[in-house]
């Protein structure tokens, strides 16, 4: 029975360069070369990726070694504050997700601006777009399709935008903003996700966030990831997984 895992690094931005280096070094130790690097082009409207040549060079180097650079949004944050999000994630992170409440026109404009900047920076079109917190809206999904993005995800599924198919998949995530209680609880959930994915032969997603380095979860998730690789889980990319489907 083949066990496939998509390892991804979310929230890649000049804001988190030191955390990103720590993550990449640890993944190198685990010998993971196939991974998805999800960039935010202008985090909070304050950290413009295009101005950081060092980070662009690092990402291009990782791409040459087998990684896929994908899109994670324009600013990562939206314009509407959510009461539940404020309770869960704390002040400063309560405007996630980015596309919440946007109509089709505004969703399409934001995505198109992101795609244009992505192409200018990396000289290629983004095949993968995953919104913050995996929270698509009907409008952001439709805009993604019309912009010819091929692969995406929701909290519960891998999504092939080209053919409209979905594939059930659990995601291991260890970052819930400033809520340390939930962040710790996610360790237990990750073990559940691995167990169910193994039992039903489902592809597993393993998302690493820069904030994991700061919230105390990074060592736990790195050790767990290494154990998964040792137990036969094979890292892959969205494109390769769908080709094998």
Backbone as CSV, one residue per row, in Angstrom:
resi,resn,N_x,N_y,N_z,CA_x,CA_y,CA_z,C_x,C_y,C_z
1,UNK,0.841,-1.193,0.000,0.000,0.000,0.000,0.883,1.251,0.000
2,UNK,0.720,2.087,-1.014,1.523,3.291,-1.153,0.974,4.407,-0.268
3,UNK,1.870,5.029,0.486,1.477,6.128,1.366,2.157,7.407,0.882
4,UNK,1.330,8.377,0.460,1.850,9.608,-0.117,1.578,10.791,0.810
5,UNK,2.582,11.664,0.946,2.455,12.819,1.826,2.953,14.074,1.104
6,UNK,2.141,15.122,1.145,2.551,16.418,0.588,3.061,17.273,1.743
7,UNK,4.348,17.547,1.749,4.958,18.405,2.758,5.001,19.825,2.202
8,UNK,4.449,20.774,2.934,4.406,22.154,2.455,4.841,23.120,3.543
9,UNK,5.431,24.223,3.111,5.761,25.315,4.022,4.880,26.498,3.653
10,UNK,4.052,26.922,4.587,3.128,28.032,4.364,3.752,29.351,4.834
11,UNK,3.112,30.452,4.449,3.441,31.787,4.983,4.863,32.243,4.653
12,UNK,5.382,31.834,3.506,6.744,32.248,3.155,6.745,33.725,2.777
13,UNK,7.526,34.494,3.523,7.551,35.951,3.388,8.867,36.463,3.957
14,UNK,9.327,37.631,3.501,10.514,38.224,4.121,10.382,38.409,5.624
15,UNK,9.165,38.452,6.129,8.967,38.609,7.570,9.527,37.433,8.351
16,UNK,9.578,36.258,7.728,9.921,35.034,8.454,11.181,34.363,7.899
17,UNK,12.179,35.129,7.521,13.356,34.538,6.886,14.127,33.625,7.830
18,UNK,14.315,34.018,9.068,15.079,33.179,9.993,14.331,31.884,10.301
19,UNK,12.998,31.983,10.459,12.211,30.778,10.696,12.250,29.845,9.489
20,UNK,12.195,30.433,8.292,12.237,29.626,7.073,13.564,28.888,6.959
21,UNK,14.651,29.550,7.273,15.956,28.884,7.238,15.997,27.702,8.199
22,UNK,15.447,27.877,9.387,15.431,26.793,10.371,14.614,25.604,9.860
23,UNK,13.491,25.900,9.226,12.630,24.842,8.693,13.329,24.104,7.556
24,UNK,13.912,24.833,6.628,14.571,24.210,5.481,15.765,23.358,5.924
25,UNK,16.512,23.831,6.898,17.647,23.058,7.399,17.196,21.752,8.036
26,UNK,16.083,21.808,8.766,15.562,20.582,9.416,15.035,19.609,8.367
27,UNK,14.353,20.113,7.349,13.846,19.243,6.295,14.987,18.612,5.506
28,UNK,16.085,19.346,5.365,17.266,18.793,4.695,17.831,17.631,5.492
29,UNK,17.823,17.754,6.812,18.289,16.663,7.672,17.420,15.421,7.516
30,UNK,16.125,15.638,7.281,15.194,14.512,7.108,15.256,13.986,5.673
31,UNK,15.992,14.696,4.818,16.177,14.311,3.415,14.893,14.463,2.606
32,UNK,14.173,15.564,2.856,12.960,15.868,2.089,13.286,16.957,1.075
33,UNK,13.255,16.601,-0.186,13.521,17.566,-1.251,12.249,17.970,-1.973
34,UNK,11.295,17.049,-2.095,10.019,17.363,-2.747,9.071,17.972,-1.730
35,UNK,8.843,19.258,-1.858,7.962,19.965,-0.947,7.379,21.165,-1.675
36,UNK,6.280,21.690,-1.157,5.629,22.840,-1.766,5.892,24.078,-0.913
37,UNK,6.398,25.113,-1.555,6.774,26.355,-0.894,5.743,27.417,-1.240
38,UNK,4.920,27.772,-0.283,3.758,28.631,-0.533,4.049,30.060,-0.103
39,UNK,4.135,30.947,-1.094,4.587,32.311,-0.835,3.417,33.281,-0.687
40,UNK,3.606,34.237,0.210,2.712,35.397,0.336,3.473,36.584,-0.229
41,UNK,2.921,37.202,-1.254,3.676,38.175,-2.040,3.907,39.505,-1.326
42,UNK,2.977,39.901,-0.484,3.121,41.197,0.199,2.451,41.106,1.568
43,UNK,3.047,40.343,2.461,2.468,40.044,3.771,2.045,41.332,4.489
44,UNK,0.761,41.374,4.837,0.173,42.517,5.542,0.347,43.831,4.791
45,UNK,0.716,43.754,3.503,0.997,44.975,2.761,2.276,45.653,3.204
46,UNK,3.135,44.919,3.938,4.346,45.517,4.526,5.624,44.781,4.142
47,UNK,5.516,43.525,3.755,6.708,42.719,3.469,6.617,42.202,2.033
48,UNK,7.188,42.978,1.122,7.072,42.673,-0.299,8.163,41.688,-0.717
49,UNK,7.748,40.517,-1.161,8.694,39.472,-1.547,9.573,39.906,-2.712
50,UNK,9.010,40.674,-3.634,9.746,41.057,-4.836,10.991,41.875,-4.519
51,UNK,11.016,42.515,-3.373,12.157,43.343,-2.991,13.251,42.557,-2.279
52,UNK,13.013,41.283,-2.027,13.979,40.482,-1.269,14.670,39.489,-2.199
53,UNK,15.761,39.911,-2.798,16.464,39.074,-3.767,17.060,37.828,-3.118
54,UNK,17.496,37.968,-1.865,18.065,36.803,-1.170,17.036,35.693,-1.030
55,UNK,15.836,36.048,-0.612,14.793,35.049,-0.421,14.361,34.455,-1.757
56,UNK,14.251,35.282,-2.779,13.899,34.778,-4.110,14.946,33.773,-4.581
57,UNK,16.215,34.095,-4.365,17.281,33.181,-4.747,17.206,31.868,-3.994
58,UNK,16.887,31.935,-2.710,16.755,30.719,-1.902,15.624,29.838,-2.423
59,UNK,14.500,30.453,-2.744,13.350,29.693,-3.238,13.646,29.067,-4.599
60,UNK,14.318,29.805,-5.454,14.672,29.250,-6.765,15.649,28.091,-6.630
61,UNK,16.549,28.168,-5.665,17.475,27.069,-5.408,16.712,25.826,-4.954
62,UNK,15.740,26.014,-4.079,14.924,24.892,-3.621,14.120,24.298,-4.773
63,UNK,13.650,25.145,-5.680,12.898,24.660,-6.837,13.775,23.775,-7.719
64,UNK,15.011,24.171,-7.917,15.930,23.376,-8.733,16.207,22.015,-8.101
65,UNK,16.060,21.935,-6.787,16.320,20.681,-6.074,15.075,19.815,-5.904
66,UNK,13.949,20.224,-6.533,12.773,19.361,-6.524,11.525,19.915,-5.887
67,UNK,11.595,21.116,-5.351,10.419,21.710,-4.719,9.558,22.437,-5.746
68,UNK,8.321,22.697,-5.370,7.386,23.475,-6.193,7.056,24.762,-5.451
69,UNK,7.196,25.894,-6.128,6.804,27.171,-5.535,5.344,27.423,-5.886
70,UNK,4.532,27.640,-4.875,3.114,27.884,-5.084,2.677,29.188,-4.444
71,UNK,1.443,29.551,-4.680,0.875,30.812,-4.208,0.044,30.592,-2.947
72,UNK,0.245,31.477,-1.970,-0.515,31.397,-0.720,-1.322,32.667,-0.463
73,UNK,-1.262,33.594,-1.422,-2.075,34.797,-1.277,-1.281,36.065,-1.527
74,UNK,-1.999,37.170,-1.553,-1.370,38.469,-1.771,-0.851,39.046,-0.458
75,UNK,-1.724,39.169,0.544,-1.324,39.740,1.834,-1.553,38.781,3.000
76,UNK,-2.228,37.661,2.742,-2.588,36.644,3.741,-3.786,37.055,4.588
77,UNK,-4.004,38.347,4.721,-5.096,38.844,5.558,-6.174,39.512,4.721
78,UNK,-7.410,39.418,5.209,-8.521,40.079,4.561,-8.792,41.427,5.204
79,UNK,-10.004,41.902,5.041,-10.371,43.218,5.571,-11.407,43.130,6.682
80,UNK,-11.984,41.956,6.874,-13.044,41.808,7.879,-12.523,41.088,9.116
81,UNK,-12.748,41.680,10.261,-12.392,41.025,11.518,-13.494,40.049,11.915
82,UNK,-13.100,38.862,12.332,-14.074,37.864,12.755,-14.029,37.658,14.255
83,UNK,-15.182,37.610,14.891,-15.239,37.430,16.351,-14.644,36.083,16.748
84,UNK,-15.057,35.019,16.050,-14.529,33.693,16.364,-13.027,33.629,16.106
85,UNK,-12.594,34.233,14.993,-11.164,34.237,14.671,-10.361,34.966,15.753
86,UNK,-10.945,36.034,16.325,-10.238,36.775,17.368,-10.063,35.907,18.609
87,UNK,-11.093,35.132,18.945,-10.998,34.248,20.105,-9.955,33.157,19.864
88,UNK,-9.992,32.564,18.666,-9.111,31.435,18.368,-7.663,31.859,18.149
89,UNK,-7.463,32.918,17.387,-6.119,33.255,16.938,-5.502,34.442,17.644
90,UNK,-6.315,35.252,18.340,-5.783,36.408,19.042,-5.775,37.658,18.188
91,UNK,-5.638,38.808,18.834,-5.580,40.077,18.110,-4.376,40.103,17.179
92,UNK,-4.573,40.674,16.008,-3.509,40.725,15.026,-3.601,39.622,13.999
93,UNK,-4.303,38.540,14.341,-4.464,37.430,13.391,-5.926,37.186,13.073
94,UNK,-6.796,38.115,13.470,-8.224,37.877,13.352,-8.802,38.316,12.011
95,UNK,-7.939,38.761,11.092,-8.430,39.091,9.752,-8.164,37.974,8.751
96,UNK,-7.701,36.845,9.243,-7.575,35.659,8.404,-8.938,34.985,8.399
97,UNK,-9.446,34.461,7.284,-8.791,34.237,6.001,-8.891,35.437,5.051
98,UNK,-8.021,35.425,4.038,-7.857,36.577,3.161,-9.074,36.860,2.295
99,UNK,-9.785,35.812,1.856,-10.850,36.007,0.871,-12.245,36.039,1.491
100,UNK,-12.317,36.042,2.809,-13.605,36.052,3.484,-14.385,37.321,3.149
101,UNK,-15.626,37.140,2.690,-16.502,38.267,2.439,-16.286,38.991,1.125
102,UNK,-15.319,38.555,0.311,-15.063,39.242,-0.961,-16.009,38.734,-2.048
103,UNK,-16.536,39.648,-2.859,-17.350,39.226,-3.995,-16.431,38.693,-5.094
104,UNK,-17.034,38.237,-6.187,-16.217,37.634,-7.242,-15.235,38.634,-7.830
105,UNK,-15.680,39.842,-8.089,-14.823,40.848,-8.716,-13.597,41.144,-7.867
106,UNK,-13.798,41.334,-6.566,-12.680,41.644,-5.679,-11.758,40.438,-5.499
107,UNK,-12.333,39.232,-5.447,-11.523,38.014,-5.352,-10.651,37.861,-6.581
108,UNK,-11.246,38.082,-7.755,-10.513,37.934,-9.004,-9.404,38.978,-9.125
109,UNK,-9.680,40.212,-8.718,-8.663,41.263,-8.790,-7.477,40.934,-7.887
110,UNK,-7.761,40.462,-6.680,-6.695,40.136,-5.741,-5.856,38.968,-6.248
111,UNK,-6.531,37.964,-6.785,-5.808,36.806,-7.307,-5.008,37.155,-8.559
112,UNK,-5.610,37.937,-9.436,-4.905,38.317,-10.665,-3.655,39.122,-10.349
113,UNK,-3.753,40.036,-9.396,-2.587,40.814,-8.981,-1.509,39.900,-8.424
114,UNK,-1.928,38.885,-7.683,-0.982,37.923,-7.117,-0.290,37.124,-8.202
115,UNK,-1.062,36.652,-9.172,-0.504,35.836,-10.251,0.486,36.638,-11.092
116,UNK,0.146,37.876,-11.390,1.032,38.730,-12.187,2.370,38.938,-11.468
117,UNK,2.302,39.221,-10.157,3.529,39.414,-9.380,4.327,38.117,-9.292
118,UNK,3.645,37.002,-9.107,4.305,35.696,-9.025,5.079,35.412,-10.316
119,UNK,4.436,35.634,-11.463,5.079,35.393,-12.759,6.283,36.311,-12.956
120,UNK,6.162,37.543,-12.490,7.260,38.502,-12.640,8.460,38.073,-11.785
121,UNK,8.210,37.530,-10.616,9.286,37.155,-9.707,9.940,35.835,-10.101
122,UNK,9.116,34.835,-10.408,9.640,33.475,-10.587,9.685,33.015,-12.043
123,UNK,9.238,33.866,-12.955,9.289,33.547,-14.383,8.515,32.269,-14.713
124,UNK,7.470,32.027,-13.973,6.600,30.893,-14.259,5.221,31.161,-13.673
125,UNK,4.245,30.387,-14.131,2.869,30.537,-13.680,2.655,29.656,-12.452
126,UNK,1.946,30.111,-11.431,1.711,29.249,-10.263,0.718,28.130,-10.587
127,UNK,1.141,26.899,-10.382,0.239,25.766,-10.583,-0.646,25.550,-9.359
128,UNK,-0.117,25.945,-8.206,-0.778,25.673,-6.930,-1.157,26.985,-6.251
129,UNK,-2.392,27.074,-5.779,-2.809,28.184,-4.925,-3.614,27.629,-3.761
130,UNK,-3.137,27.898,-2.552,-3.848,27.479,-1.340,-4.087,28.716,-0.493
131,UNK,-5.332,29.095,-0.257,-5.607,30.318,0.519,-5.288,30.125,1.991
132,UNK,-5.134,31.216,2.717,-4.856,31.135,4.149,-5.957,30.344,4.854
133,UNK,-5.520,29.464,5.741,-6.410,28.570,6.501,-7.181,27.615,5.596
134,UNK,-6.752,27.455,4.367,-7.422,26.572,3.403,-8.868,27.005,3.141
135,UNK,-9.201,28.246,3.426,-10.590,28.691,3.349,-10.878,29.395,2.038
136,UNK,-11.285,28.597,1.068,-11.784,29.135,-0.183,-13.217,29.630,0.017
137,UNK,-13.637,30.533,-0.847,-15.046,30.846,-1.004,-15.447,30.406,-2.409
138,UNK,-16.717,30.413,-2.679,-17.176,30.095,-4.030,-16.532,31.041,-5.038
139,UNK,-16.383,32.308,-4.650,-15.806,33.304,-5.548,-14.314,33.089,-5.775
140,UNK,-13.579,32.764,-4.729,-12.133,32.562,-4.899,-11.841,31.295,-5.684
141,UNK,-12.682,30.274,-5.528,-12.512,29.051,-6.320,-12.750,29.322,-7.799
142,UNK,-13.823,30.041,-8.097,-14.144,30.338,-9.489,-13.065,31.230,-10.109
143,UNK,-12.576,32.202,-9.352,-11.515,33.068,-9.862,-10.243,32.269,-10.115
144,UNK,-9.948,31.318,-9.253,-8.765,30.469,-9.433,-8.862,29.668,-10.713
145,UNK,-10.038,29.100,-10.969,-10.242,28.311,-12.197,-10.026,29.183,-13.431
146,UNK,-10.610,30.377,-13.417,-10.528,31.245,-14.590,-9.118,31.783,-14.815
147,UNK,-8.295,31.774,-13.779,-6.904,32.196,-13.918,-5.998,31.010,-14.255
148,UNK,-6.614,29.850,-14.496,-5.893,28.650,-14.928,-4.943,28.080,-13.880
149,UNK,-5.232,28.346,-12.615,-4.530,27.637,-11.547,-5.073,26.209,-11.519
150,UNK,-4.203,25.248,-11.348,-4.611,23.852,-11.518,-4.945,23.168,-10.197
151,UNK,-4.117,23.374,-9.176,-4.280,22.606,-7.945,-4.542,23.520,-6.754
152,UNK,-5.436,23.071,-5.869,-5.705,23.797,-4.639,-6.113,22.815,-3.556
153,UNK,-6.488,23.362,-2.409,-6.880,22.523,-1.279,-7.950,23.234,-0.463
154,UNK,-8.760,22.435,0.232,-9.611,22.933,1.305,-9.145,22.225,2.573
155,UNK,-9.804,22.460,3.672,-9.412,21.785,4.910,-9.550,20.270,4.802
156,UNK,-10.478,19.817,3.976,-10.787,18.393,3.939,-10.421,17.688,2.640
157,UNK,-10.061,18.451,1.596,-9.861,17.832,0.285,-8.692,18.459,-0.478
158,UNK,-8.078,17.642,-1.315,-7.247,18.126,-2.406,-8.183,18.440,-3.562
159,UNK,-7.900,19.517,-4.300,-8.809,19.961,-5.357,-8.042,20.080,-6.669
160,UNK,-8.569,19.440,-7.703,-8.042,19.604,-9.055,-8.984,20.545,-9.796
161,UNK,-8.559,21.783,-9.967,-9.425,22.791,-10.574,-9.614,22.565,-12.064
162,UNK,-8.692,21.850,-12.677,-8.762,21.627,-14.118,-9.885,20.676,-14.489
163,UNK,-10.058,19.606,-13.704,-11.112,18.640,-14.022,-12.248,18.622,-13.011
164,UNK,-12.164,19.458,-11.980,-13.244,19.567,-11.007,-13.313,18.450,-9.991
165,UNK,-12.288,17.613,-9.926,-12.317,16.479,-8.999,-11.733,16.857,-7.642
166,UNK,-12.170,16.135,-6.613,-11.657,16.311,-5.260,-11.211,14.968,-4.705
167,UNK,-10.253,15.034,-3.801,-9.757,13.824,-3.161,-9.665,14.084,-1.661
168,UNK,-10.330,13.246,-0.866,-10.317,13.426,0.583,-8.896,13.326,1.120
169,UNK,-8.574,14.211,2.048,-7.219,14.225,2.602,-7.218,14.987,3.921
170,UNK,-6.601,14.393,4.940,-6.422,15.090,6.212,-5.185,15.985,6.120
171,UNK,-5.182,17.037,6.930,-4.036,17.927,6.970,-3.518,18.021,8.400
172,UNK,-2.215,17.888,8.557,-1.571,18.105,9.843,-1.085,19.543,9.884
173,UNK,-1.603,20.314,10.820,-1.243,21.726,10.961,-0.985,21.995,12.438
174,UNK,0.057,22.768,12.734,0.451,22.987,14.124,0.444,24.460,14.512
175,UNK,-0.202,25.291,13.705,-0.206,26.727,13.960,-1.631,27.240,14.055
176,UNK,-2.029,27.655,15.240,-3.320,28.306,15.430,-3.112,29.684,16.038
177,UNK,-2.264,30.468,15.373,-2.031,31.830,15.824,-1.422,31.872,17.209
178,UNK,-2.010,32.695,18.087,-1.473,32.878,19.426,-2.129,31.978,20.464
179,UNK,-3.006,31.080,20.002,-3.709,30.212,20.942,-2.867,28.967,21.221
180,UNK,-2.112,28.994,22.313,-1.194,27.896,22.625,-1.943,26.616,22.993
181,UNK,-3.121,26.745,23.585,-3.888,25.561,23.959,-4.292,24.765,22.726
182,UNK,-4.827,25.466,21.719,-5.221,24.791,20.492,-3.993,24.276,19.750
183,UNK,-2.910,25.053,19.761,-1.688,24.613,19.098,-1.200,23.291,19.673
184,UNK,-1.290,23.130,20.985,-0.888,21.866,21.607,-1.868,20.747,21.278
185,UNK,-3.158,21.096,21.241,-4.174,20.081,20.926,-3.990,19.537,19.510
186,UNK,-3.425,20.354,18.628,-3.203,19.919,17.252,-2.201,18.776,17.166
187,UNK,-1.367,18.625,18.178,-0.451,17.480,18.202,-1.243,16.175,18.280
188,UNK,-2.261,16.169,19.114,-3.104,14.978,19.252,-3.876,14.739,17.966
189,UNK,-4.413,15.824,17.398,-5.164,15.682,16.154,-4.278,15.140,15.038
190,UNK,-3.026,15.565,14.986,-2.134,15.098,13.919,-1.951,13.582,13.984
191,UNK,-1.869,13.041,15.189,-1.733,11.584,15.329,-2.999,10.879,14.845
192,UNK,-4.152,11.483,15.133,-5.421,10.951,14.625,-5.451,10.996,13.098
193,UNK,-5.024,12.130,12.509,-5.034,12.282,11.058,-4.138,11.244,10.393
194,UNK,-2.970,11.007,10.975,-2.053,10.006,10.424,-2.675,8.617,10.501
195,UNK,-3.299,8.297,11.637,-3.900,6.981,11.812,-5.024,6.710,10.822
196,UNK,-5.925,7.676,10.651,-7.048,7.502,9.734,-6.553,7.452,8.286
197,UNK,-5.583,8.291,7.955,-5.040,8.294,6.597,-4.390,6.962,6.265
198,UNK,-3.716,6.383,7.245,-3.098,5.070,7.051,-4.160,4.002,6.865
199,UNK,-5.174,4.037,7.707,-6.230,3.027,7.678,-6.978,3.023,6.357
200,UNK,-7.281,4.197,5.834,-8.099,4.297,4.618,-7.275,4.622,3.373
201,UNK,-5.963,4.571,3.505,-5.059,4.809,2.380,-5.341,6.150,1.707
202,UNK,-5.392,7.214,2.516,-5.630,8.560,2.013,-4.316,9.326,1.936
203,UNK,-4.158,10.184,0.947,-2.970,11.046,0.924,-3.023,12.001,2.113
204,UNK,-1.874,12.262,2.695,-1.775,13.110,3.881,-1.072,14.406,3.519
205,UNK,-1.541,15.512,4.103,-0.883,16.800,3.914,-0.232,17.223,5.226
206,UNK,0.989,17.704,5.114,1.771,18.079,6.298,2.248,19.508,6.112
207,UNK,1.567,20.446,6.779,1.852,21.866,6.577,2.691,22.408,7.731
208,UNK,3.776,23.059,7.362,4.685,23.658,8.337,4.599,25.172,8.199
209,UNK,4.446,25.856,9.331,4.328,27.308,9.340,5.513,27.928,10.087
210,UNK,5.974,29.099,9.679,7.051,29.768,10.423,6.728,29.947,11.900
211,UNK,5.458,30.187,12.206,5.093,30.398,13.605,5.295,29.151,14.455
212,UNK,5.391,27.983,13.816,5.653,26.750,14.573,7.001,26.826,15.285
213,UNK,7.953,27.546,14.675,9.268,27.702,15.294,9.149,28.501,16.591
214,UNK,8.164,29.389,16.635,7.994,30.270,17.793,6.984,29.754,18.811
215,UNK,6.049,28.889,18.373,5.001,28.455,19.308,5.330,27.151,20.029
216,UNK,6.518,26.615,19.788,6.954,25.421,20.512,6.607,24.102,19.864
217,UNK,6.009,24.139,18.688,5.575,22.897,18.043,6.561,22.350,17.014
218,UNK,7.555,23.143,16.625,8.365,22.749,15.480,9.143,21.459,15.713
219,UNK,9.746,21.315,16.878,10.510,20.086,17.132,9.601,18.865,17.107
220,UNK,8.408,18.988,17.702,7.457,17.876,17.701,7.083,17.482,16.278
221,UNK,6.745,18.465,15.438,6.305,18.137,14.091,7.449,17.602,13.234
222,UNK,8.685,18.078,13.480,9.826,17.562,12.729,10.114,16.111,13.098
223,UNK,10.029,15.790,14.380,10.256,14.410,14.831,9.162,13.495,14.278
224,UNK,7.913,13.955,14.314,6.817,13.155,13.781,6.982,12.954,12.281
225,UNK,7.358,14.004,11.570,7.543,13.884,10.125,8.644,12.879,9.798
226,UNK,9.739,12.930,10.529,10.820,11.973,10.295,10.341,10.545,10.524
227,UNK,9.528,10.347,11.553,9.014,9.001,11.828,8.087,8.519,10.719
228,UNK,7.317,9.440,10.138,6.437,9.073,9.028,7.249,8.634,7.813
229,UNK,8.316,9.363,7.518,9.182,8.992,6.398,9.803,7.622,6.648
230,UNK,10.234,7.398,7.874,10.829,6.101,8.217,9.819,4.960,8.129
231,UNK,8.529,5.290,8.278,7.474,4.273,8.215,6.900,4.117,6.810
232,UNK,7.540,4.742,5.829,7.166,4.481,4.450,6.324,5.525,3.757
233,UNK,6.083,6.667,4.412,5.363,7.742,3.740,6.319,8.423,2.761
234,UNK,5.885,8.590,1.508,6.734,9.139,0.454,6.321,10.570,0.124
235,UNK,7.247,11.542,0.272,6.912,12.926,-0.091,6.620,13.050,-1.586
236,UNK,5.633,13.867,-1.912,5.260,14.090,-3.306,4.744,15.511,-3.465
237,UNK,4.475,15.901,-4.689,3.903,17.204,-4.992,2.471,17.030,-5.481
238,UNK,1.678,18.085,-5.409,0.286,18.012,-5.860,0.189,17.493,-7.282
239,UNK,1.028,18.033,-8.158,0.995,17.641,-9.559,1.251,16.151,-9.726
240,UNK,2.254,15.637,-9.039,2.595,14.214,-9.166,1.531,13.331,-8.544
241,UNK,0.933,13.795,-7.452,-0.109,12.981,-6.816,-1.320,12.839,-7.744
242,UNK,-1.717,13.936,-8.378,-2.877,13.868,-9.273,-2.560,13.060,-10.519
243,UNK,-1.323,13.087,-10.981,-0.961,12.294,-12.141,-1.044,10.807,-11.856
244,UNK,-0.782,10.437,-10.596,-0.825,9.027,-10.212,-2.218,8.569,-9.839
245,UNK,-3.131,9.525,-9.687,-4.499,9.182,-9.244,-5.243,8.388,-10.317
